[in-house]
Amino acid sequence: MDTARDYQAVLPGTALNSQLFNGMVALGEGDLDNSAVIRMLELLNDMDLEITE
């Protein structure tokens, strides 16, 4: 995000992902990687997504 700011680049998807990741860290889930932001979406929507085959 710092580099994007330096170049005045607009990256809305990256900004949103960063906010979701920061939310994970605030909830004590900072040991997970960026792919775990789906958990934040689950928490924000009070639901658990499940895999169906």
N, C-alpha and C positions, 0 to 999 in steps of 0.2 A: 504494500500500500504506500510505503514511503517513496518508492521509485515512481509509482503512478502519480503521486502528488508532485514529485520533482518535475515530471514531464507534462503535468496537467492533463494526464490521460483520464478519461471517463471509463470506469470499469464497474458498472452497477452490479453485475453478477458476483464479481470478486468482493466487492464491498459487503454484499449481503452474506456471502459465505464467511467472511471475516467476523461479522456480527454474530452469526450463529455459532461459530467456533468460540468466540469470546463468551457467549452464553454458556456453552458447555464447560469452559474453564471455571466460570463463576459457580457452576453447580457441582464442581468437584470432579468433572469428567475430563480434565486436561491431559490425562494419560492416553486418551484415545486420539486417533489421527483425524485429518479433515474428512475422511470418508464417513465418519460417525456423526456428521452434522444432521443426518436423517433422524437421529434420536432427538435432537432439538425440535425438529418439525413435529415429531410424535408428541413430545411434551407440550409444545405450544397448542396442539390441537386435541390434547387429552385423548390420545388413541395409540394403539400399538398396531403397526403395519405387520402383516404376515405374508410370507411367501406362499403362493399357490402354484401348483404345477399342473 
